[in-house]
């Protein structure tokens, strides 16, 4: 802690009677009531120092690491604020306050009780300290302390006054910690979202390369074969024009088929090994909800959850299924952002389904999907968004199908859309579609 020096001065005693305490507390409350955060703590320590006529006043917050360390949230020294510091509690009267969890008053002889600290602080003679507790769970989150290089009289200290102030400080520290925890959670969610997006991009690139290599190989072989046929026909002294015309026609048909493959890339198939494990649905959702809530909160959209009460289990690659949910929710948010309706809501529902499947549903109150897009919705590169690559839904369907499930558009209108997908409930993976197209509800 910082070194303290100062000229001799007298301390105006504060009587312990109620009539003296109430105005004191009222003065501090009036000065700090409209304030929060750093402004509140700085105003508080300045008032304490001036009203008690002491050299130093401070408010601290306990640190998880390093152990036995606190950080000042406001520090008044002499006649002005000092820069906030972090200090070790060991060997200081602050250690008695925080570790003991009790109000401490040392009116004099600090050089005998804490000799090294008293000398380091410039000859401190007296000290008052009180722990600050979190209102929610009673844990010690910091402390308030004032000290001076003159003796303090017994009748100057009113413990109840400090307890009133400490209660307000505890509530403010807990509020700040809650806000920081939310910011940290959202930062982790953004990082996780970035990692999932990276997985999505890599998966999309891998699937496009694999699909292109497989699907284009046959039409390119056709083009090559009939091009060579044309050359052989032309090398003859009397070329057969009908045969040449037929070869060119078949070659053009092969080229056209290759073009169609590039345009549609209809069937993404996840050819890599899935890292699946049997997990409760609730655990998968718990890991994903922070991301989903961060996404909807960013767009000022209400996320309406309807989750199963019973314990449901699925065998999936949790990161990939989370990616499917995220893509569907992000598409829903985009549809809502293009709508002028005041009802901004995304519904996420999970329930058991037929044939040992678990069904997920994402419903929005957006603009719906235009009729000309519905037939091409799951084709690669088909997108209704300006600048969109259109691989999101195609990739989502491939990921779900790789788990032995299905993904489809259940409903759409000018009042919103509903997507559903099913994955097996804790059974082994199998290729193909466990419930064929006939099991998918028609679009209403």
Secondary structure, 3 states (H helix, E strand, C coil): CCCCCCCCCCCCCCCCCHHHHHHHHHHHHHHHCCCCHHHHHHHHHHHHHHHHCCCEEEEEEECCCCCCEEEEEEEEECCEECCCCEEECCCCHHHHHHHHCCCEEECCCHHHHCHHHHHHCCCCCEEEEEEEECCCCCCEEEEEEEEECCCCCHHHCCHHHHHHHHHHHHHHHHHHHHHHHHHHHHHHHHHHHHHHHHHHHHHHHHHHHHHHHHHHHHHHHHHHHHHHHHHHHHHCCCCCHHHHHHHHHHHHHHHHHHHHHHHHCCCCCCCCCCCCEEEEHHHHHHHHHHHHHHHHHHCCCEEEEECCCCCCEEEECHHHHHHHHHHHHHHHHHHHHCCCCCCCEEEEEEEECCCCEEEEEEEECCCCCCHHHHCCCCCCCCCCCCCCCCCHHHHHHHHHHHCCCEEEEEEEECCEEEEEEEEECCCCCCCCCCCCHHHCCCCC
